[in-house]
Amino acid sequence: MVFDFLKRGGPLVAVERKASAAGRVLAWGASGRVAWSPRDTVSLTRTGFQGNPIGYRAVRLVAEAAAALPVICQDAERRYEVHPVLDLLARPNAAQGRAELLEAVYGYLLLAGNAYLEAVAGAEALPAELHVLRPDRMALVPGTDGWPVGYDYAVGGRVHRFAVSEGQSPICHIRAFHPTDDHYGLSPMQAAAVAVDVHNSASSWSKALLDNAARPSGAIVYKGVDGQSVLSSDQYDRLVSEIETHHQGARNAGRPMLLEGGLDWKPMGFSPADMEFHETKLAAAREIAIAFGVPPMLVGIPGDATYANYQEANRAFYRLTVLPLATRVLAALAHWLGQASGTWVELKPDLDQIAALAVERDQQWARVGAADFLTVAEKRVLLGLPRLAEEE
């Protein structure tokens, strides 16, 4: 019975238990398990953008470069210098211009993998205003067929439903490619989350190393005479005072420690050279930059020899990262505005006004212009220009 031990007399006998010889080793190893940061949008933004200089600079570099691109508005017949779509983009709302709006869109795509634009209906066919909504507050509502029937936007405990009607939506949802999710995109920040944790941990290690620059990572062992191994109170207080005064803080970094009176120093930690945390930090920083499509050279990471010079790295940055992102976002925006107004135009970056691509553009114009076997109409198509009136 449960309470039989109360009826027994004599000393209690401990219950025998099986124990593993490696139990203490396993317990010791489990105490050092890896701790990763949360993977939700808010946590990733806090650790990878607000708390990491490489992630912050990479996102700002891509978003600002893409938002600053000149935008072309044209259709199959002509290129417009003045158009209602251009007017709407120039001043999408009372608080933002085109650069601020597009920078927010690109930034949210890089941080969350999703960007949401809200159209405020006006008297004209086009929306009166455009607003960027935070993706961490937005939730897609799928219908029975899997297509969205609405978007729920939660602010301050209240939820507003944006209903999606047939063929038209008040929300423009732009998402990055995600191989396993039908409704939400995968952000570069999620792909770089492990590298962000490693980089932040290395920075924390560096900070702790500076704070404890002259504090030895080990133990002072007292070997007294006549078998005494315990310091007196006065000896202990004096030893602590000496260490705090002369061997702690950045001011005392590198000062040697003189041990006397049977004191012996036993190191208990690894040196920074053994840990190689500096190289680990640089490798993590390079992975973060690569995840965002930014050449490491552009964010000041040394040791990257992929590009011969800064100019080539900048050109590759525009060709491989900025232009594909801007082209995709502007195309989605033009299609969404066309559905609302019934006026179909094409929005795309103006390659002729990008200084980083000036050399490539000059070579292309020279090659196309020297091709005598091409007609004027074919040359204009190759250069991305609309047809002339006399060509029809």
Beta strands, then each sheet from edge to edge (+ up, - down):
strand 1: 71-74
strand 2: 79-80
strand 3: 114-120
strand 4: 129-133
strand 5: 138-142
strand 6: 148-155
strand 7: 158-163
strand 8: 171-175
strand 9: 218-222
strand 10: 263-267
strand 11: 346-349
sheet 1: 2+ 1- 11+
sheet 2: 4+ 3- 8+
sheet 3: 5+ 6- 7+
sheet 4: 9+ 10-
end
